[in-house]
Amino acid sequence: MTDSLKKQIQEKQGQEGFIKVTDGPISGLTAAQKAVLNRKGNELFNQGNIAGAQKIFRATGYSDGLSRIGDFYRGKNCPLDALKEYYLAHNRAKAEAIYESLAKAVQHRLHNDESCNG
């Protein structure tokens, strides 16, 4: 994605953007509590309970789990849901890949609209 397009998107989305910042981890959990919850989240994920795992991974801020949830959504062709999980996981590489594909889609659409209007 070009830097100017990325900057324009960031300016348009404002402070909150497309992703609620309230979806961050719960403060005050001990490392031991997080470990127990993350194990439960992994168990739920492996059983196919994506929503349950997602809630736990968001609560603990478990970046690997959030990235796996993002991969799940990306595989289901839900790029915005995937982007949210990658954002919460601080997984820039995977988020950037989605930004790129979204930018290409917008550019394609804009190009097609221009050719139809003139």
C-alpha positions as protocol buffer text, in pm:
chain_id: "A"
residue {
  index: 1
  type: MET
  ca { x: 0 y: 0 z: 0 }
}
residue {
  index: 2
  type: THR
  ca { x: 133 y: 341 z: -79 }
}
residue {
  index: 3
  type: ASP
  ca { x: 225 y: 557 z: 216 }
}
residue {
  index: 4
  type: SER
  ca { x: -16 y: 831 z: 106 }
}
residue {
  index: 5
  type: LEU
  ca { x: -311 y: 588 z: 84 }
}
residue {
  index: 6
  type: LYS
  ca { x: -226 y: 441 z: 423 }
}
residue {
  index: 7
  type: LYS
  ca { x: -203 y: 791 z: 571 }
}
residue {
  index: 8
  type: GLN
  ca { x: -540 y: 887 z: 420 }
}
residue {
  index: 9
  type: ILE
  ca { x: -706 y: 578 z: 567 }
}
residue {
  index: 10
  type: GLN
  ca { x: -556 y: 646 z: 908 }
}
residue {
  index: 11
  type: GLU
  ca { x: -672 y: 1009 z: 900 }
}
residue {
  index: 12
  type: LYS
  ca { x: -1027 y: 911 z: 798 }
}
residue {
  index: 13
  type: GLN
  ca { x: -1070 y: 648 z: 1066 }
}
residue {
  index: 14
  type: GLY
  ca { x: -993 y: 890 z: 1350 }
}
residue {
  index: 15
  type: GLN
  ca { x: -870 y: 796 z: 1695 }
}
residue {
  index: 16
  type: GLU
  ca { x: -1077 y: 482 z: 1743 }
}
residue {
  index: 17
  type: GLY
  ca { x: -1056 y: 358 z: 1385 }
}
residue {
  index: 18
  type: PHE
  ca { x: -1232 y: 42 z: 1281 }
}
residue {
  index: 19
  type: ILE
  ca { x: -1118 y: -152 z: 1586 }
}
residue {
  index: 20
  type: LYS
  ca { x: -1251 y: -86 z: 1934 }
}
residue {
  index: 21
  type: VAL
  ca { x: -964 y: -23 z: 2171 }
}
residue {
  index: 22
  type: THR
  ca { x: -1171 y: -162 z: 2458 }
}
residue {
  index: 23
  type: ASP
  ca { x: -1104 y: -513 z: 2324 }
}
residue {
  index: 24
  type: GLY
  ca { x: -762 y: -516 z: 2487 }
}
residue {
  index: 25
  type: PRO
  ca { x: -647 y: -750 z: 2763 }
}
residue {
  index: 26
  type: ILE
  ca { x: -777 y: -737 z: 3118 }
}
residue {
  index: 27
  type: SER
  ca { x: -533 y: -571 z: 3353 }
}
residue {
  index: 28
  type: GLY
  ca { x: -446 y: -732 z: 3682 }
}
residue {
  index: 29
  type: LEU
  ca { x: -419 y: -1094 z: 3566 }
}
residue {
  index: 30
  type: THR
  ca { x: -114 y: -1271 z: 3702 }
}
residue {
  index: 31
  type: ALA
  ca { x: 116 y: -1469 z: 3475 }
}
residue {
  index: 32
  type: ALA
  ca { x: -17 y: -1790 z: 3629 }
}
residue {
  index: 33
  type: GLN
  ca { x: -378 y: -1688 z: 3564 }
}
residue {
  index: 34
  type: LYS
  ca { x: -295 y: -1600 z: 3205 }
}
residue {
  index: 35
  type: ALA
  ca { x: -125 y: -1935 z: 3153 }
}
residue {
  index: 36
  type: VAL
  ca { x: -429 y: -2125 z: 3281 }
}
residue {
  index: 37
  type: LEU
  ca { x: -665 y: -1920 z: 3068 }
}
residue {
  index: 38
  type: ASN
  ca { x: -446 y: -1950 z: 2758 }
}
residue {
  index: 39
  type: ARG
  ca { x: -436 y: -2330 z: 2796 }
}
residue {
  index: 40
  type: LYS
  ca { x: -816 y: -2330 z: 2815 }
}
residue {
  index: 41
  type: GLY
  ca { x: -831 y: -2102 z: 2510 }
}
residue {
  index: 42
  type: ASN
  ca { x: -602 y: -2336 z: 2316 }
}
residue {
  index: 43
  type: GLU
  ca { x: -822 y: -2628 z: 2414 }
}
residue {
  index: 44
  type: LEU
  ca { x: -1135 y: -2447 z: 2296 }
}
residue {
  index: 45
  type: PHE
  ca { x: -966 y: -2346 z: 1971 }
}
residue {
  index: 46
  type: ASN
  ca { x: -859 y: -2704 z: 1902 }
}
residue {
  index: 47
  type: GLN
  ca { x: -1217 y: -2819 z: 1967 }
}
residue {
  index: 48
  type: GLY
  ca { x: -1345 y: -2567 z: 1713 }
}
residue {
  index: 49
  type: ASN
  ca { x: -1495 y: -2328 z: 1968 }
}
residue {
  index: 50
  type: ILE
  ca { x: -1345 y: -2021 z: 1803 }
}
residue {
  index: 51
  type: ALA
  ca { x: -1569 y: -1769 z: 1981 }
}
residue {
  index: 52
  type: GLY
  ca { x: -1480 y: -1909 z: 2324 }
}
residue {
  index: 53
  type: ALA
  ca { x: -1110 y: -1913 z: 2245 }
}
residue {
  index: 54
  type: GLN
  ca { x: -1132 y: -1562 z: 2105 }
}
residue {
  index: 55
  type: LYS
  ca { x: -1284 y: -1425 z: 2427 }
}
residue {
  index: 56
  type: ILE
  ca { x: -1009 y: -1581 z: 2635 }
}
residue {
  index: 57
  type: PHE
  ca { x: -725 y: -1472 z: 2406 }
}
residue {
  index: 58
  type: ARG
  ca { x: -857 y: -1116 z: 2402 }
}
residue {
  index: 59
  type: ALA
  ca { x: -891 y: -1115 z: 2781 }
}
residue {
  index: 60
  type: THR
  ca { x: -532 y: -1232 z: 2828 }
}
residue {
  index: 61
  type: GLY
  ca { x: -382 y: -1050 z: 2530 }
}
residue {
  index: 62
  type: TYR
  ca { x: -229 y: -1377 z: 2406 }
}
residue {
  index: 63
  type: SER
  ca { x: -81 y: -1267 z: 2075 }
}
residue {
  index: 64
  type: ASP
  ca { x: -17 y: -1615 z: 1933 }
}
residue {
  index: 65
  type: GLY
  ca { x: -375 y: -1718 z: 2002 }
}
residue {
  index: 66
  type: LEU
  ca { x: -511 y: -1395 z: 1855 }
}
residue {
  index: 67
  type: SER
  ca { x: -300 y: -1448 z: 1543 }
}
residue {
  index: 68
  type: ARG
  ca { x: -441 y: -1800 z: 1507 }
}
residue {
  index: 69
  type: ILE
  ca { x: -792 y: -1660 z: 1538 }
}
residue {
  index: 70
  type: GLY
  ca { x: -699 y: -1408 z: 1268 }
}
residue {
  index: 71
  type: ASP
  ca { x: -570 y: -1691 z: 1049 }
}
residue {
  index: 72
  type: PHE
  ca { x: -900 y: -1872 z: 1101 }
}
residue {
  index: 73
  type: TYR
  ca { x: -1099 y: -1567 z: 986 }
}
residue {
  index: 74
  type: ARG
  ca { x: -867 y: -1506 z: 694 }
}
residue {
  index: 75
  type: GLY
  ca { x: -920 y: -1867 z: 586 }
}
residue {
  index: 76
  type: LYS
  ca { x: -1296 y: -1806 z: 600 }
}
residue {
  index: 77
  type: ASN
  ca { x: -1248 y: -1503 z: 371 }
}
residue {
  index: 78
  type: CYS
  ca { x: -1335 y: -1254 z: 647 }
}
residue {
  index: 79
  type: PRO
  ca { x: -1043 y: -1012 z: 614 }
}
residue {
  index: 80
  type: LEU
  ca { x: -1178 y: -739 z: 843 }
}
residue {
  index: 81
  type: ASP
  ca { x: -1235 y: -987 z: 1125 }
}
residue {
  index: 82
  type: ALA
  ca { x: -887 y: -1124 z: 1064 }
}
residue {
  index: 83
  type: LEU
  ca { x: -743 y: -771 z: 1063 }
}
residue {
  index: 84
  type: LYS
  ca { x: -895 y: -698 z: 1403 }
}
residue {
  index: 85
  type: GLU
  ca { x: -734 y: -1005 z: 1558 }
}
residue {
  index: 86
  type: TYR
  ca { x: -396 y: -931 z: 1397 }
}
residue {
  index: 87
  type: TYR
  ca { x: -421 y: -572 z: 1522 }
}
residue {
  index: 88
  type: LEU
  ca { x: -496 y: -687 z: 1877 }
}
residue {
  index: 89
  type: ALA
  ca { x: -208 y: -938 z: 1852 }
}
residue {
  index: 90
  type: HIS
  ca { x: 29 y: -662 z: 1736 }
}
residue {
  index: 91
  type: ASN
  ca { x: 102 y: -881 z: 1433 }
}
residue {
  index: 92
  type: ARG
  ca { x: 209 y: -612 z: 1187 }
}
residue {
  index: 93
  type: ALA
  ca { x: 320 y: -846 z: 910 }
}
residue {
  index: 94
  type: LYS
  ca { x: -17 y: -1019 z: 879 }
}
residue {
  index: 95
  type: ALA
  ca { x: -209 y: -692 z: 924 }
}
residue {
  index: 96
  type: GLU
  ca { x: -2 y: -526 z: 650 }
}
residue {
  index: 97
  type: ALA
  ca { x: -85 y: -809 z: 410 }
}
residue {
  index: 98
  type: ILE
  ca { x: -456 y: -742 z: 461 }
}
residue {
  index: 99
  type: TYR
  ca { x: -405 y: -366 z: 425 }
}
residue {
  index: 100
  type: GLU
  ca { x: -234 y: -438 z: 92 }
}
residue {
  index: 101
  type: SER
  ca { x: -516 y: -657 z: -38 }
}
residue {
  index: 102
  type: LEU
  ca { x: -780 y: -406 z: 73 }
}
residue {
  index: 103
  type: ALA
  ca { x: -589 y: -123 z: -93 }
}
residue {
  index: 104
  type: LYS
  ca { x: -569 y: -321 z: -417 }
}
residue {
  index: 105
  type: ALA
  ca { x: -941 y: -386 z: -406 }
}
residue {
  index: 106
  type: VAL
  ca { x: -1016 y: -17 z: -352 }
}
residue {
  index: 107
  type: GLN
  ca { x: -775 y: 85 z: -628 }
}
residue {
  index: 108
  type: HIS
  ca { x: -933 y: -165 z: -866 }
}
residue {
  index: 109
  type: ARG
  ca { x: -1279 y: -36 z: -784 }
}
residue {
  index: 110
  type: LEU
  ca { x: -1174 y: 326 z: -828 }
}
residue {
  index: 111
  type: HIS
  ca { x: -1009 y: 247 z: -1159 }
}
residue {
  index: 112
  type: ASN
  ca { x: -1321 y: 72 z: -1287 }
}
residue {
  index: 113
  type: ASP
  ca { x: -1545 y: 358 z: -1174 }
}
residue {
  index: 114
  type: GLU
  ca { x: -1326 y: 613 z: -1353 }
}
residue {
  index: 115
  type: SER
  ca { x: -1334 y: 421 z: -1679 }
}
residue {
  index: 116
  type: CYS
  ca { x: -1714 y: 396 z: -1668 }
}
residue {
  index: 117
  type: ASN
  ca { x: -1763 y: 768 z: -1607 }
}
residue {
  index: 118
  type: GLY
  ca { x: -1552 y: 915 z: -1869 }
}
